[in-house]
C-alpha cells in the first residue's frame, strides 16, 4: 500500500477469474476494471512466506509466470484468500490491497521483472540460463 494512503476497505464492485485462471479481473467504484495476473498476485502475496514477519524481509519469488488461481475464498467482509496451483494459499488479499494492486499493477510488474533480471532469476520454472524468459 502506498504511504499516506487512507485505508478504505471498500469491497470491489466485481471480482471475476478468467477462464484460463491466469487473470483476476477486479473493479472498484470510481475506477475501471483492472486485470491482475495470477503471477503478480502470487509473487506479491500478502503472506508471511513472501513478506516475512518484519520490515526488509520481503522475498523475491520467481518461476511463477504460469501459476494459476484454483480458488477464491471469501474472508469475512474485507478480503479474499487466493489458492494457487503451486500450493500457495496463505495470503489474505484485503480489498485495500487489491485496490492498490489494481491502481499500480503496471509499475509493480515492471519492478518485479527488473528485480528478476537483476538477480538473474527466471519467470518460468525450469527455464535455462540465457533463454531470454526473464
N, C-alpha and C positions, 0 to 999 in steps of 0.2 A: 504494500500500500504506500502511496506517495506521502511524504512527510507533510504534516499540516493539513491533511485532508480529513474532513469531518466524517466520522463513521455513521452511516445512514441505515444500513441493514434493510434496505427495501428489496423485496422479492422481485425477481425478474418477471416481466410480462409473458415471456415464453422461454422454454428451455427444451430443446429437442436434439436428439442424437441422429446423425446422418445414417443412412442405410449401411455404409461401409464401416461404421463405428469409429471413424477417424476424425470426425468434426463434431464439436458440441456447439450448437447454434444457440445463442443467448441474446435476449433483448431486454432492455430496461426502459422504463418510462422516460421519454425525452431523448432517447438515443436509438439509432437504428440497430438492426441485427448485426451481431459480431459472430464470426465463425472461429472458434478456438480449436486449434489442432490438438488431438489426443497427445501428440508428442510434447507440445509445450505444457499442457496441463499436467502431464506425468513428471516432466523434469523440473517444473516449478511447484510441485505438490507442497501444500502447507503442512507436511508431515514432519515428525522428528527425524525420520530416515533421511529426508532431503534437507531440511532446515537446521537440524541439530537442536540442541537444547539451550543455545545462547547465541549472543552476537558473534559473528565471524565464523560460525560453524557450518555454513551452507556448503553442501556437497555438490560438485559438478557431476550430474548424471548424464551418461552417454549411451549410445546404441539403442535409442528408443524411437527412431523415425517411424517404424512400422507398428508401434504399440496400438492396441485398440481398447476402447472402453466397452466392457462387457455389461456393466450395470450402473444405474444411477439410483442411489438410495436417499430418501429424504432424511434429514437430521433436524428434528423439530420444525420450527417455522423460520429458521435462519440460515440453513445450509443444505448441501448435499454431500454425500460420500460417493466418490467415483471408484469403481472396481475395474482394474486394468487386466488385460490378458497376460501380463508378466507376473501376476500375483500381487501387485501393489494394491492395497485397499485401506491405507491408514490415514489418508489426507481428508480433512474436513474443509470443504470449499464453501466458505460463507458467501452470502450474497455480495458483501462489500468486496471480498477478494475476487470474485468472478467479475464484478463490475470494473474493478481496477485492471484486471487482465483484458477485458473487452476494450477498454479505453487505451491500453498501452501494448496490445499484443504484437504489433509490428516491431516496436522498439525492443520488447522483451525477446522476441525471436532473433532479432539482429544481434543482441548482446549474447544470447546463448550460442549461436553459431560462431560468433567471433571467439568466444571462450573455448569452444571445441577446437577451433583452428589453432589458437594459441597453444593449447595443451596437446595438440596432435591426437585428438580423440575422434572416433568415428560417430556419425549419426546412426549408422546401420551396424548392428552387432555382427561380428564375424567378417567384417569388411577388412580387406588387406590394406597395408600402407600404400600410399601413392595412387590410390584408385580415384581420388577426387570426390569422394562422397561427403567429405566434411564440409 
